[in-house]
């Protein structure tokens, strides 16, 4: 038989498990999100479905950061550019498709030298075929640097590089057109306030 202290614990009503179910939170957000909201999915999954991001400061970890691979427009563009070569389409397994393609082009150019090896080329010949922004470091058997070969770029080449950099900056700054009704609406701040800033434990009056 249990001792008197254990018998008192069994009779204490505060220690008994409550049979009340957990109260479900009511969805009090924008009607555009409310209609297509999946209760079984997370906030990030629901936002991704409608073309929004759940965190404005980016993903810190624990998720796939290569979100552009899932964008239909990006996949369509890759298929149009590299039609007939599915192995080069950007994917999570093949992240270096662009670099591999560049190296293949360089091999074609080196093959035009008459089958010479890299060691047989002179310094002037190497400068012709080294891509802009790259260089060759020659080392001895002990690993000491003997020679550094960098292609000579004149004023015209520098101006072209500056123009290319400016074009890239302009492309980065170009605004992206929204593709969903929620993204087109002007209530993004309202959505962010309701689903990111508010705590689910806080009660609000309807």
N, C-alpha and C positions, 0 to 999 in steps of 0.2 A: 504494500500500500504506500502511496506517495505521502510525503511529509505534509504538515499543515500549510506550509508556505506554497507548495505546488498546488494544493487544492484551492487556495485563494486565487491563484493566477487563473485557473480554469474557470472560476466563477466571475472573474472581472469582465464586464461587458466591453471595456475599452480595447481589450486585446483581441477581440473577435474580428474576423475579416468582414469588411462591409460588402454587401451585395449590390451596392448602387453602381450602375454603369458610368463610365467616364463621359462627361458632358462634351458633345461635339461642338466645335467652334463654327459659328455661322460665317459664311463667305460674305464680307461687306466690302466689295471692291468694284472695279469698273465692270459694266455689263459685258463689254467685249471679252474680258478675261473670264468672267463668270460663266458665260455660255460654253466656252471650250476648255474649262478647267478640269483636269483629271485629279480626283482626290487621292488616288493610289500613287500618283507620281510625285516627285519632289518639286520644289519651287524652280530649281534650275531646269528640270526637264520640261515643265510647263512653259517657262519663258522661252526656252529654245524652240519649242514647237511653233510659237507665234513670231519668232524672229527677234527676240529681245535677250538681253543679258541680265542675270540676276545680281551681279556684282559689278559696279562701275569701275572699281580699281583693279579688275582682273582676277585671275585665278591664282591662289597662292600655292596650291598643290592638291594631290589626291584626285585629279581629273585630267582628262585629255585636253592639253592646251592647243592642239592643232585643230581648232574649230573650223578653220577654213576648208578642211578636207571634206566636211559634211555639207558645205554650201553648194546647192545645185548649180549655180552660175559658174562657180570655180571648176567643178567637175566637167561641165559642158565645154568650157573654154579649153581645158586640157585635152579633151577628146577631139575638139576641132583642130587644135594646133598639131597634135600628134596622132592623127587618124591613121589607122593601119599599124601602129606600134603600141599595143596595149602594155608592153612591159615597161614603157617609159612614162606612163601616166602616173602623176604624183599620187602616192598612197603612203600609208603608215609603214609598209614593208620596204618601199623604195623611196627614201627621202632625198637621195642624191641623183635623181634622174637628170636634172639640168647640168650638174657637174660632169656626169658620165657622157652626156651628149657633147659637151664642150671638149672633153678629152678625145673623143672619137674624131671630132673635126680637126683637132691638132695633129692627130696621128696621120690623117690624110695629107696635111700640109708637109709633115716631116717625110712622108713617103715620096714626095716629089723631089727630094734631094738626091735621088739616084741610089737609094739603099745605103746611105752612109749611117754609121753609128753616131751617137751624140758626142763621143770622145774624139771622133775624127773631124768634127766641125771646128772651124776657126771661130774666134771671138766675134768677128764681124758677121759671120753667117748665123751664129746663135742669136745675135741681137735682132736679126730680121724676123725670127720666128718665135721669139719670146713674147707672150701677150702683154699688153699694156698693164702696168701695175704689178708685174711679177719680175722675178729675177732668179739667177742661178748661183748657188754657192758651191764652189769646188773645194773639197777637203783632201788632205793627204791620208795615209794609212793610219796615222795617230789621231785623226779627227781635227787637226788644226786647219783653219781657213787659209787657203792659198789665194783664191781669187773670187771676186764677186762680180758677176756680169749682169748689168741692168740695161735695158733698151733705152736709147737716147730719144727723148721726146722734145721736139722743138716748140716754139711758141704756138704754132698752129695746132699741134697735138694737145697742148695744155688748154687752149681755148675750147677745143672740141670736148675735152673731159669736163671742163667747167659747165659747158652747155648741157652735157648729158646729166650732170649732177643737178642742175637747175630743173631740168625736165622731170627727173625722178622726184624731186621735192614737190613740184607742182602736181604730179600724179598722186603722191601721198596725201596732199592737202585736198584733193578733189573729193567733194561730198558723195556719199553713197546713197542712192535713191532707195527709200524703204519699199519693201515688196509685200507687206501685209497691212491689213486695215489697222491693226493696233499700232504698228510702227508709224503709220501715217498720221495717226491722231495726235493731238497736242496735249495729251494727258499723261505723258511718260513720267513726269515728276509726281503726279498723283498716284500712279501705279507703284512707283518706287517707294513712296511714303507708306502705302498700305501694306506692302508685302515684304519690304526689306527693313524699314526703320521701326515699324511697330513690333512689339513683342507679343507672341501668341498667348502669353499668360495674362496680359492686361485685358480687362473687361471694358467695353465701350457701350454707351447707351445708343440704342437704335433711333 
